[in-house]
Amino acid sequence: GAVVSQHPSRVICKSGTSVKIECRSLDFQATTMFWYRQFPKQSLMLMATSNEGSKATYEQGVEKDKFLINHASLTLSTLTVTSAHPEDSSFYICSARDLRAEGKLFFGSGTQLSVL
Amino acid sequence: DAKTTQPPSMDCAEGRAANLPCNHSTISGNEYVYWYRQIHSQGPQYIIHGLKNNETNEMASLIITEDRKSSTLILPHATLRDTAVYYCIVRVDNYGQNFVFGPGTRLSVLP
């Protein structure tokens, strides 16, 4: 199946710093990518929909100024957690749909963010 | 998208078939049934999907009832590496929209 690469896999940062997470579709173009967060023993929750060349669409309750999303190309979307705080510690996952594969959704391997 | 109901957890003996049920009684005619699984600390992995007919691939089989109100994912010979949370998702095949994940079924394959 299609490959979605997410980097870094794990990051530890100090409170108040910003962290950037990259999501790349390696062998297909993705006009739309999705960003989720997942707390321990809970399911994935959609944070935002990233659209290439336009502004992201955020889910209710997600602060767009805190979670900056950029989708500058058809193969790359980035999520920046600005001024991170301990409550932002979570598992962040990106995904993209491969239109060549009946639109199936493929996921990155996730990023475990720990804010000290 | 239609709501799905899955048992919170199941056990299966290694080497035996794992049958994971999903109820989707409010499914619409144009909604597909998708199955994904998530192994601990990894991103979800696509398993299989179908509309009306039963489907089989190298990973699993999907059995959809004739009225489409429920389905079963079958892992024919479960291994320890199949231990994961399995998500059943029902949705219209709209390329622009995301998948909504419920709590899923935590499958434990026991040696």
Interface residues (C-beta under 8 A of the other chain):
Chain A: G1 V4 Q6 T32 F34 Y36 Q42 S43 L44 M45 L46 T49 F91 I93 S95 R97 L99 E102 G103 K104 L105 F106 F107 G108 S109 G110 Q112
Chain B: Y34 Y36 Q38 S41 Q42 G43 P44 Q45 Y46 H49 Y87 D93 Y95 G96 N98 F99 V100 F101 G102 P103 G104
